[in-house]
Amino acid sequence: MALRLLGPLLLASLLIACGPAEPPEPEGPTPRPVPDRPEPVDPEAGLREAVRTAMAGAHRSAVNQARDDQRNPEETLAFLGLQRSHRAIEIWPGAGWYTEILAPVLRDHGQLIVANGQQALMDKFEADPGVYDQLEVVRFAPPDEARLGEEGSADFVLLSRHFHNLAARGLEDVVLGAAYDVLRSGGILGIIQHRLPDDREFDLEERTGYVPESFVIEAAERAGFELADSSEVNANPLDTADHELGVWTLPPTFRACADIDDEAELAECRERYEAIGESDRMTLRFVKP
């Protein structure tokens, strides 16, 4: 009997000593630690790197590459707000100084459209398909052919160092109107132009290549654009903008030195204007509302 009574008492003492049983672990996946948030992507940083790569490309001419330090493409395009995914239009690229940079920057993610190009530039595109194979060329010959593309189809339009030509021919309203039409709402118009001080008399007949900043802004606003910002990235305080042969007196044209035969005098002339550098230029960013 004693043994039969002792069994339950022993069991009770053991339960008291061990305490109550732990509740079972809940079923389900093991929670994972929350990862750190990645740093936000800076689209301007990606653009700057792409521009630097393009500037160093083997496709660029030595003549154009020599002007990089005075034309500041990295800082200029970053200020204007170009993105690598943009559908961008370059109006009248001339010898293709900016085209050499824009084509590779936009090639894989966006689209570059050139509005007119000289035959030498077309030959250049064909000779280097690895850079220019995705580029599109549209005919743009205002006032008769003044359409840049489907309305609202572009993100960015660049007009570099050509506004004096528009003004001289009375085409600024037509060209700016075409740029306005082709841009989407929020699209960007970038203008780089040789600058005449606003307190200087402006005569379109003189054909100096210099235009007052106020004249450009008024024309763009007349077309419907809003001035978003201006930059002094391409300013040159050494340029007095009163040269007898206009902006072409300065590099890279050196028109004032063109008729000098003596090598020493020629070198001295070029050195004098090289010390001034390229023209003082406005850099303006407009937005289509």
ROPASE-13702 format. One record per residue: x, z, y of N, C-alpha, C in turn; residue in one letter. Coordinates in steps of 0.001 Angstrom, whole numbers. Layout:
REM residues N
{{X Z Y} {X Z Y} {X Z Y} "A"}
...
//
This chain:
REM residues 289
{{831 0 -1207} {0 0 0} {855 0 1243} "M"}
{{1909 809 1232} {2760 912 2408} {3347 -429 2752} "A"}
{{3752 -1178 1733} {4358 -2477 1979} {3356 -3471 2553} "L"}
{{2067 -3345 2043} {1060 -4271 2540} {726 -4002 4001} "R"}
{{779 -2706 4457} {513 -2358 5839} {1694 -2714 6752} "L"}
{{2892 -2588 6203} {4101 -2841 7016} {4236 -4316 7388} "L"}
{{3734 -5234 6515} {3888 -6667 6794} {3275 -7086 8118} "G"}
{{1998 -6750 8413} {1403 -7144 9692} {2057 -6485 10871} "P"}
{{2466 -5237 10739} {3120 -4555 11848} {4448 -5228 12197} "L"}
{{5199 -5613 11185} {6484 -6283 11404} {6271 -7622 12104} "L"}
{{5220 -8332 11656} {4946 -9638 12275} {4587 -9475 13740} "L"}
{{3750 -8436 14056} {3362 -8213 15446} {4548 -7875 16314} "A"}
{{5472 -7058 15792} {6654 -6685 16575} {7542 -7882 16846} "S"}
{{7624 -8782 15889} {8432 -9982 16086} {7832 -10897 17156} "L"}
{{6497 -11032 17181} {5846 -11868 18192} {6046 -11324 19582} "L"}
{{5978 -9955 19704} {6177 -9319 21000} {7602 -9545 21489} "I"}
{{8568 -9438 20568} {9977 -9611 20936} {10279 -11027 21369} "A"}
{{9658 -12024 20718} {9949 -13419 21024} {9179 -13931 22230} "C"}
{{8069 -13289 22609} {7274 -13735 23751} {6381 -14901 23398} "G"}
{{5538 -15329 24348} {4607 -16429 24065} {5342 -17762 23918} "P"}
{{4750 -18658 23187} {5366 -19978 22952} {5361 -20803 24239} "A"}
{{6437 -21604 24509} {6526 -22479 25679} {5516 -23617 25549} "E"}
{{4846 -24009 26657} {3905 -25144 26570} {4659 -26422 26270} "P"}
{{4046 -27392 25606} {4738 -28643 25251} {5047 -29481 26492} "P"}
{{6141 -30243 26428} {6500 -31149 27516} {5439 -32231 27657} "E"}
{{5051 -32558 28890} {4059 -33635 29056} {4630 -34970 28601} "P"}
{{3763 -35763 27980} {4192 -37076 27524} {4226 -38053 28699} "E"}
{{5042 -39099 28600} {5132 -40106 29662} {6571 -40458 29934} "G"}
{{6815 -41491 30762} {8190 -41935 31056} {8940 -40907 31889} "P"}
{{10226 -40865 31665} {11070 -39968 32448} {11209 -40524 33862} "T"}
{{10877 -39725 34883} {10976 -40257 36260} {12402 -40646 36608} "P"}
{{12561 -41791 37309} {13883 -42271 37706} {14207 -41809 39117} "R"}
{{15476 -41611 39411} {15839 -41220 40776} {15539 -42347 41762} "P"}
{{15095 -41999 42963} {14787 -42992 43994} {16097 -43551 44535} "V"}
{{16300 -44884 44457} {17572 -45451 44958} {17628 -45416 46475} "P"}
{{18843 -45456 46994} {19005 -45533 48441} {18455 -46854 48950} "D"}
{{17850 -46817 50142} {17348 -48055 50730} {18511 -48932 51149} "R"}
{{18430 -50245 50855} {19516 -51133 51304} {19505 -51275 52812} "P"}
{{20654 -51580 53346} {20741 -51826 54780} {19937 -53075 55133} "E"}
{{19221 -53078 56252} {18460 -54269 56628} {19375 -55464 56836} "P"}
{{18898 -56634 56419} {19679 -57859 56551} {19647 -58321 58003} "V"}
{{20802 -58644 58538} {20908 -59121 59915} {21009 -60643 59882} "D"}
{{19940 -61357 60252} {20008 -62823 60193} {21070 -63402 61100} "P"}
{{21369 -62709 62211} {22390 -63201 63119} {23767 -63136 62469} "E"}
{{24016 -62071 61673} {25311 -61946 61005} {25520 -63091 60026} "A"}
{{24451 -63460 59281} {24558 -64587 58362} {24793 -65889 59093} "G"}
{{24142 -66046 60234} {24340 -67254 61032} {25763 -67332 61538} "L"}
{{26267 -66238 62072} {27618 -66240 62622} {28650 -66629 61567} "R"}
{{28501 -66090 60367} {29445 -66425 59299} {29358 -67907 58953} "E"}
{{28129 -68438 58894} {27953 -69851 58582} {28538 -70740 59671} "A"}
{{28385 -70336 60928} {28947 -71112 62028} {30466 -71098 61969} "V"}
{{31053 -69944 61694} {32518 -69871 61589} {33033 -70768 60465} "R"}
{{32319 -70766 59343} {32715 -71630 58220} {32630 -73099 58609} "T"}
{{31551 -73461 59299} {31377 -74852 59737} {32456 -75254 60728} "A"}
{{32802 -74355 61633} {33829 -74653 62632} {35172 -74977 61982} "M"}
{{35451 -74343 60855} {36734 -74543 60170} {36687 -75681 59159} "A"}
{{35544 -76368 59063} {35379 -77401 58052} {36279 -78607 58255} "G"}
{{36685 -79210 57138} {37570 -80381 57182} {36855 -81606 57732} "A"}
{{35529 -81579 57797} {34769 -82729 58285} {34846 -82865 59799} "H"}
{{35298 -81830 60495} {35282 -81857 61959} {36475 -82639 62510} "R"}
{{36227 -83360 63592} {37313 -84093 64229} {38210 -83122 64987} "S"}
{{39481 -83453 65077} {40435 -82592 65784} {40090 -82506 67267} "A"}
{{39573 -83600 67815} {39207 -83621 69239} {38078 -82634 69504} "V"}
{{37087 -82643 68648} {35969 -81719 68838} {36386 -80274 68576} "N"}
{{37195 -80082 67566} {37632 -78726 67208} {38441 -78085 68337} "Q"}
{{39144 -78903 69097} {39974 -78383 70185} {39146 -77779 71309} "A"}
{{37838 -78072 71352} {36987 -77553 72422} {36252 -76272 72035} "R"}
{{36458 -75784 70825} {35686 -74635 70338} {35799 -73410 71233} "D"}
{{37030 -73126 71690} {37217 -71890 72450} {36573 -71950 73825} "D"}
{{36198 -73158 74294} {35541 -73271 75592} {34045 -73540 75474} "Q"}
{{33590 -73762 74258} {32161 -74044 74071} {31453 -72949 73269} "R"}
{{32210 -72052 72662} {31673 -70811 72094} {30447 -71018 71197} "N"}
{{30550 -71848 70165} {29354 -72140 69365} {28786 -70932 68627} "P"}
{{29648 -70055 68134} {29148 -68890 67404} {28278 -68016 68289} "E"}
{{28802 -67655 69456} {28069 -66782 70370} {26848 -67500 70956} "E"}
{{27001 -68798 71237} {25911 -69547 71848} {24712 -69675 70909} "T"}
{{24956 -70085 69663} {23856 -70284 68722} {23210 -68958 68333} "L"}
{{24018 -67895 68267} {23448 -66574 67983} {22544 -66135 69129} "A"}
{{22986 -66355 70361} {22165 -65993 71515} {20866 -66798 71549} "F"}
{{20959 -68080 71270} {19775 -68937 71334} {18761 -68603 70238} "L"}
{{19208 -67931 69195} {18268 -67490 68162} {18109 -68443 67000} "G"}
{{19070 -69352 66805} {19001 -70249 65652} {19078 -69442 64361} "L"}
{{18293 -69849 63361} {18368 -69265 62029} {18651 -70364 61024} "Q"}
{{19298 -70000 59916} {19719 -71004 58930} {18527 -71668 58252} "R"}
{{17362 -71068 58306} {16162 -71641 57695} {15375 -72509 58654} "S"}
{{15848 -72649 59876} {15096 -73392 60888} {15068 -74891 60615} "H"}
{{13974 -75493 61036} {13903 -76955 61158} {14259 -77244 62608} "R"}
{{15463 -77729 62827} {16022 -77830 64173} {16219 -79287 64563} "A"}
{{16013 -79563 65848} {16175 -80912 66387} {17243 -80878 67470} "I"}
{{18227 -81757 67351} {19239 -81917 68398} {18948 -83215 69139} "E"}
{{18645 -83092 70428} {18309 -84272 71230} {19579 -84903 71782} "I"}
{{19764 -86188 71494} {20901 -86966 71995} {22239 -86251 71750} "W"}
{{22730 -86305 70531} {23941 -85563 70176} {25241 -86126 70713} "P"}
{{25209 -87294 71350} {26449 -87862 71888} {27440 -88150 70774} "G"}
{{28644 -87603 70907} {29678 -87814 69890} {29530 -86852 68719} "A"}
{{28545 -85964 68768} {28271 -85107 67620} {29021 -83799 67589} "G"}
{{29371 -83275 68769} {30126 -82019 68770} {29312 -80904 68112} "W"}
{{28088 -80717 68539} {27259 -79680 67921} {26756 -80096 66547} "Y"}
{{26599 -81403 66329} {26116 -81883 65034} {27071 -81480 63918} "T"}
{{28362 -81531 64182} {29356 -81139 63181} {29171 -79692 62728} "E"}
{{28628 -78872 63585} {28424 -77461 63255} {27022 -77234 62697} "I"}
{{26020 -77834 63324} {24638 -77610 62907} {24352 -78169 61512} "L"}
{{24906 -79313 61176} {24585 -79948 59893} {24930 -79046 58708} "A"}
{{26158 -78532 58602} {26449 -77650 57465} {25753 -76296 57542} "P"}
{{25522 -75794 58735} {24852 -74496 58872} {23424 -74565 58334} "V"}
{{22735 -75684 58575} {21331 -75818 58194} {21126 -76542 56868} "L"}
{{22167 -77099 56305} {22040 -78028 55183} {21304 -77442 53978} "R"}
{{21629 -76240 53563} {21100 -75700 52312} {19816 -74896 52473} "D"}
{{19512 -74460 53680} {18362 -73574 53877} {17341 -74109 54872} "H"}
{{17755 -74997 55756} {16863 -75518 56778} {16919 -77032 56834} "G"}
{{16797 -77571 58030} {16805 -79023 58216} {17293 -79339 59617} "Q"}
{{18233 -80279 59716} {18676 -80764 61019} {18144 -82170 61226} "L"}
{{17510 -82373 62372} {17001 -83678 62759} {17718 -84098 64026} "I"}
{{18299 -85275 64016} {19006 -85807 65177} {18109 -86820 65864} "V"}
{{17830 -86582 67130} {17001 -87497 67912} {17906 -88514 68583} "A"}
{{18040 -89662 67919} {18904 -90762 68351} {20381 -90441 68112} "N"}
{{21133 -91466 67871} {22565 -91314 67680} {23256 -92646 67826} "G"}
{{24430 -92648 68423} {25183 -93882 68582} {25646 -94377 67211} "Q"}
{{25980 -95662 67137} {26381 -96243 65863} {27603 -95544 65285} "Q"}
{{28530 -95146 66154} {29723 -94439 65665} {29336 -93135 64980} "A"}
{{28308 -92487 65491} {27852 -91246 64887} {27154 -91523 63559} "L"}
{{26362 -92592 63485} {25720 -92968 62234} {26754 -93270 61157} "M"}
{{27833 -93960 61543} {28909 -94262 60600} {29574 -92970 60113} "D"}
{{29681 -92022 61005} {30276 -90728 60648} {29420 -90009 59617} "K"}
{{28116 -90062 59778} {27215 -89427 58825} {27358 -90048 57436} "F"}
{{27424 -91362 57402} {27528 -92065 56120} {28865 -91801 55434} "E"}
{{29899 -91572 56215} {31241 -91377 55649} {31423 -89992 55037} "A"}
{{30546 -89052 55344} {30722 -87690 54847} {29385 -87145 54344} "D"}
{{28878 -87685 53216} {27560 -87270 52729} {27517 -85816 52277} "P"}
{{28644 -85234 51949} {28656 -83836 51540} {28236 -82890 52641} "G"}
{{28303 -83364 53864} {27903 -82553 55013} {26579 -83038 55592} "V"}
{{26412 -84368 55661} {25302 -84947 56420} {24196 -85548 55560} "Y"}
{{24228 -85373 54236} {23259 -86046 53379} {21829 -85542 53557} "D"}
{{21644 -84333 54062} {20296 -83795 54257} {19790 -83988 55690} "Q"}
{{20611 -84597 56505} {20267 -84784 57914} {19262 -85922 58071} "L"}
{{18348 -85758 59009} {17339 -86777 59299} {17545 -87305 60715} "E"}
{{17368 -88591 60897} {17514 -89214 62219} {16168 -89789 62639} "V"}
{{15739 -89455 63860} {14499 -90022 64400} {14824 -90781 65674} "V"}
{{14082 -91847 65915} {14285 -92631 67135} {13576 -91936 68287} "R"}
{{14310 -91754 69370} {13758 -91080 70541} {14304 -91777 71770} "F"}
{{13475 -92602 72395} {13901 -93398 73539} {12831 -93348 74615} "A"}
{{12690 -92200 75286} {11680 -92084 76333} {12019 -92978 77525} "P"}
{{11011 -93426 78277} {9620 -92982 78178} {8782 -93735 77149} "P"}
{{9285 -94848 76607} {8478 -95661 75690} {8293 -94983 74336} "D"}
{{9351 -94464 73768} {9284 -93757 72479} {9671 -92307 72733} "E"}
{{8670 -91479 72945} {8929 -90106 73405} {8292 -89081 72476} "A"}
{{8417 -89316 71179} {7856 -88391 70195} {8974 -87914 69272} "R"}
{{9092 -86616 69124} {10161 -86046 68308} {9728 -85723 66882} "L"}
{{8431 -85749 66614} {7931 -85437 65278} {6513 -84928 65345} "G"}
{{6008 -84491 64192} {4652 -83957 64122} {4529 -82716 64999} "E"}
{{3393 -82567 65609} {3163 -81425 66487} {3306 -80113 65709} "E"}
{{4091 -79189 66283} {4283 -77878 65669} {5147 -77876 64421} "G"}
{{5953 -78925 64218} {6710 -79049 62970} {8144 -78520 63049} "S"}
{{8608 -78106 64221} {10002 -77673 64395} {10061 -76222 64870} "A"}
{{11186 -75592 64548} {11427 -74205 64957} {12362 -74094 66154} "D"}
{{13194 -75124 66344} {14299 -75000 67296} {14637 -76385 67830} "F"}
{{14801 -76489 69141} {15244 -77739 69770} {16441 -77422 70653} "V"}
{{17499 -78209 70517} {18707 -78021 71321} {18924 -79219 72223} "L"}
{{19133 -78925 73505} {19471 -79954 74497} {20755 -79488 75177} "L"}
{{21873 -80050 74763} {23183 -79575 75225} {23859 -80592 76137} "S"}
{{24077 -80201 77397} {24838 -80959 78381} {24265 -82366 78614} "R"}
{{22933 -82453 78615} {22286 -83748 78863} {21224 -83671 79953} "H"}
{{20964 -82498 80484} {19849 -82383 81414} {20081 -83193 82685} "F"}
{{21346 -83350 83077} {21629 -84149 84266} {21229 -85606 84062} "H"}
{{21350 -86100 82827} {20923 -87467 82531} {19404 -87601 82639} "N"}
{{18693 -86592 82164} {17234 -86618 82269} {16805 -86622 83733} "L"}
{{17404 -85715 84502} {17041 -85593 85910} {17346 -86873 86678} "A"}
{{18485 -87485 86381} {18875 -88703 87100} {17900 -89846 86847} "A"}
{{17284 -89851 85663} {16351 -90920 85307} {14893 -90492 85449} "R"}
{{14678 -89277 85933} {13311 -88791 86112} {12581 -88572 84808} "G"}
{{13319 -88212 83741} {12725 -88071 82415} {12569 -86620 81964} "L"}
{{12895 -85671 82832} {12893 -84285 82364} {11511 -83834 81889} "E"}
{{10452 -84256 82585} {9115 -83834 82177} {8714 -84461 80843} "D"}
{{9082 -85717 80639} {8747 -86405 79390} {9469 -85761 78208} "V"}
{{10769 -85526 78352} {11561 -84976 77250} {11162 -83531 76949} "V"}
{{10976 -82736 77990} {10575 -81353 77765} {9161 -81279 77191} "L"}
{{8306 -82213 77583} {6973 -82267 76996} {7025 -82592 75513} "G"}
{{7920 -83502 75123} {8082 -83852 73713} {8616 -82661 72921} "A"}
{{9548 -81925 73520} {10088 -80731 72859} {9002 -79680 72684} "A"}
{{8165 -79525 73691} {7072 -78547 73616} {6105 -78911 72495} "Y"}
{{5755 -80181 72409} {4783 -80619 71403} {5303 -80415 69979} "D"}
{{6570 -80705 69738} {7090 -80655 68372} {7353 -79231 67895} "V"}
{{7512 -78298 68826} {7802 -76921 68436} {6527 -76189 68032} "L"}
{{6659 -75302 67052} {5568 -74398 66688} {5441 -73315 67756} "R"}
{{4360 -72586 67726} {4215 -71437 68613} {5296 -70413 68266} "S"}
{{6042 -69965 69260} {7173 -69073 69024} {8487 -69808 68824} "G"}
{{8415 -71152 68787} {9626 -71950 68629} {10528 -71875 69855} "G"}
{{11793 -72226 69654} {12839 -72015 70668} {13348 -73343 71212} "I"}
{{13482 -73405 72520} {14191 -74495 73191} {15465 -73916 73786} "L"}
{{16619 -74415 73356} {17901 -73978 73906} {18477 -75057 74803} "G"}
{{18851 -74677 76018} {19430 -75635 76970} {20789 -75128 77429} "I"}
{{21789 -75980 77288} {23133 -75726 77808} {23407 -76833 78814} "I"}
{{23797 -76467 80029} {23915 -77495 81071} {24932 -77097 82130} "Q"}
{{25711 -78091 82603} {26631 -77896 83720} {25835 -77357 84909} "H"}
{{26360 -76318 85544} {25571 -75579 86535} {26079 -75761 87961} "R"}
{{25163 -76173 88833} {25425 -76212 90266} {24888 -74909 90863} "L"}
{{25664 -74218 91682} {25139 -72993 92304} {23831 -73267 93031} "P"}
{{22888 -72347 92915} {21564 -72550 93491} {21582 -72627 95017} "D"}
{{22640 -72105 95628} {22703 -72181 97098} {23333 -73477 97581} "D"}
{{23684 -74380 96636} {24293 -75660 96981} {23217 -76741 97054} "R"}
{{23371 -77674 97972} {22405 -78769 98076} {22474 -79641 96837} "E"}
{{21310 -79976 96299} {21228 -80755 95067} {20688 -82139 95373} "F"}
{{21486 -83152 95084} {21094 -84540 95323} {21221 -85298 94003} "D"}
{{20087 -85701 93444} {20094 -86400 92165} {20878 -87706 92218} "L"}
{{20957 -88306 93398} {21630 -89596 93529} {23145 -89478 93397} "E"}
{{23674 -88285 93575} {25136 -88119 93539} {25698 -88229 92133} "E"}
{{24910 -87951 91125} {25347 -88067 89726} {26638 -87295 89464} "R"}
{{26645 -86022 89773} {27843 -85198 89538} {27848 -84546 88160} "T"}
{{26707 -84558 87497} {26583 -83873 86206} {26153 -82430 86338} "G"}
{{26174 -81896 87553} {25785 -80504 87795} {24329 -80427 88230} "Y"}
{{23615 -79419 87722} {22201 -79223 88047} {21982 -77739 88339} "V"}
{{21181 -77398 89343} {20902 -75984 89599} {20107 -75352 88456} "P"}
{{20405 -74116 88147} {19699 -73413 87087} {18209 -73314 87408} "E"}
{{17882 -73095 88670} {16481 -72971 89062} {15714 -74265 88791} "S"}
{{16381 -75409 88956} {15748 -76712 88711} {15374 -76850 87236} "F"}
{{16282 -76432 86352} {16047 -76518 84903} {14916 -75586 84493} "V"}
{{14942 -74361 84997} {13918 -73378 84641} {12538 -73839 85102} "I"}
{{12458 -74348 86318} {11171 -74812 86839} {10620 -75967 85995} "E"}
{{11496 -76877 85588} {11050 -78011 84781} {10556 -77548 83410} "A"}
{{11278 -76610 82778} {10868 -76107 81464} {9546 -75349 81559} "A"}
{{9399 -74556 82602} {8147 -73815 82774} {6991 -74754 83083} "E"}
{{7279 -75826 83768} {6247 -76826 84052} {5731 -77462 82759} "R"}
{{6613 -77572 81776} {6223 -78133 80478} {5451 -77137 79627} "A"}
{{5451 -75871 80027} {4712 -74850 79280} {5576 -73782 78643} "G"}
{{6896 -73931 78737} {7808 -72956 78132} {7894 -71684 78976} "F"}
{{8279 -70603 78320} {8579 -69347 78995} {10068 -69046 78835} "E"}
{{10724 -68654 79920} {12130 -68282 79847} {12239 -66926 79159} "L"}
{{12911 -66906 78007} {13067 -65662 77255} {14307 -64902 77687} "A"}
{{15415 -65647 77928} {16660 -64971 78309} {17665 -66017 78771} "D"}
{{18682 -65553 79476} {19801 -66399 79888} {21091 -65668 79572} "S"}
{{22141 -66435 79372} {23430 -65849 78997} {24550 -66484 79808} "S"}
{{25599 -65714 80028} {26785 -66209 80716} {27914 -66522 79726} "E"}
{{27555 -66719 78467} {28562 -66953 77435} {29380 -68209 77724} "V"}
{{28784 -69185 78411} {29491 -70431 78738} {29793 -70564 80228} "N"}
{{29797 -69440 80919} {30122 -69449 82343} {31628 -69637 82543} "A"}
{{31991 -70271 83657} {33396 -70442 84018} {33543 -70248 85523} "N"}
{{33933 -69058 85959} {34044 -68786 87398} {35121 -69607 88100} "P"}
{{36017 -70247 87342} {37060 -71073 87953} {36550 -72444 88371} "L"}
{{35403 -72828 87854} {34847 -74139 88187} {34063 -74045 89500} "D"}
{{34519 -74779 90518} {33859 -74769 91834} {32676 -75736 91906} "T"}
{{32532 -76601 90928} {31414 -77550 90842} {31328 -78483 92047} "A"}
{{32462 -78763 92691} {32462 -79663 93858} {33537 -80739 93738} "D"}
{{33826 -81155 92516} {34876 -82143 92282} {34403 -83540 92691} "H"}
{{35328 -84321 93214} {34980 -85649 93725} {34369 -86530 92648} "E"}
{{34845 -86401 91439} {34332 -87205 90331} {33406 -86398 89421} "L"}
{{32844 -85359 89966} {31869 -84576 89237} {32448 -83804 88076} "G"}
{{31581 -83460 87149} {31980 -82638 86008} {33020 -83345 85141} "V"}
{{33065 -84672 85230} {33993 -85443 84396} {35431 -85367 84905} "W"}
{{35621 -84709 86042} {36980 -84434 86516} {37678 -83474 85563} "T"}
{{36905 -82576 84986} {37438 -81497 84149} {37604 -81965 82707} "L"}
{{38276 -81154 81887} {38368 -81493 80475} {36981 -81460 79820} "P"}
{{36764 -82277 78808} {37786 -83069 78125} {37955 -84484 78651} "P"}
{{37258 -84851 79757} {37288 -86232 80239} {38498 -86528 81114} "T"}
{{38832 -85627 82058} {39981 -85807 82969} {39890 -87127 83733} "F"}
{{38712 -87427 84269} {38529 -88719 84937} {39436 -88884 86147} "R"}
{{39771 -87808 86817} {40642 -87892 87993} {42062 -88297 87618} "A"}
{{42406 -88179 86361} {43762 -88524 85905} {43820 -89894 85233} "C"}
{{42689 -90568 85153} {42610 -91776 84336} {43501 -92904 84809} "A"}
{{43710 -93045 86128} {44464 -94184 86649} {45929 -93862 86932} "D"}
{{46400 -92744 86470} {47800 -92362 86702} {48670 -92934 85588} "I"}
{{49654 -93733 85964} {50537 -94362 84981} {51785 -93537 84696} "D"}
{{52282 -92865 85711} {53495 -92081 85534} {53218 -90898 84592} "D"}
{{54033 -90767 83560} {53783 -89743 82543} {53875 -88337 83106} "E"}
{{54846 -88110 83988} {55015 -86776 84559} {53822 -86415 85447} "A"}
{{53391 -87375 86272} {52247 -87134 87144} {50965 -86944 86324} "E"}
{{50846 -87717 85263} {49674 -87598 84397} {49618 -86218 83750} "L"}
{{50757 -85769 83266} {50822 -84455 82639} {50487 -83353 83634} "A"}
{{50987 -83511 84867} {50712 -82523 85907} {49223 -82492 86258} "E"}
{{48617 -83683 86339} {47196 -83776 86660} {46347 -83107 85571} "C"}
{{46627 -83415 84347} {45853 -82834 83242} {46058 -81325 83164} "R"}
{{47276 -80905 83418} {47560 -79468 83385} {46781 -78729 84474} "E"}
{{46656 -79366 85644} {45931 -78742 86755} {44468 -78508 86391} "R"}
{{43848 -79502 85775} {42427 -79358 85449} {42208 -78571 84156} "Y"}
{{43177 -78626 83271} {43085 -77799 82060} {43122 -76324 82420} "E"}
{{43841 -76002 83500} {43901 -74611 83950} {42542 -74115 84427} "A"}
{{41714 -75027 84909} {40346 -74665 85294} {39478 -74530 84051} "I"}
{{39642 -75467 83132} {38843 -75457 81913} {37595 -76301 82054} "G"}
{{36741 -76221 81058} {35497 -76984 81090} {34553 -76401 82133} "E"}
{{33459 -77102 82356} {32539 -76764 83432} {31911 -75385 83277} "S"}
{{31464 -74864 84395} {30608 -73676 84394} {29240 -74115 83889} "D"}
{{28713 -73424 82858} {27466 -73870 82246} {26461 -72733 82127} "R"}
{{25213 -73069 82369} {24100 -72159 82087} {23766 -72256 80602} "M"}
{{23280 -71168 80039} {22821 -71140 78660} {21468 -70435 78654} "T"}
{{20403 -71189 78403} {19051 -70681 78574} {18264 -70769 77277} "L"}
{{17519 -69717 76977} {16641 -69705 75810} {15187 -69641 76283} "R"}
{{14437 -70675 75937} {13006 -70748 76243} {12201 -70613 74949} "F"}
{{10976 -70137 75085} {10091 -69986 73932} {8760 -70653 74234} "V"}
{{8205 -71322 73218} {6859 -71864 73335} {5869 -70753 73000} "K"}
{{4968 -70406 73901} {4025 -69313 73649} {3146 -69579 72420} "P"}
//
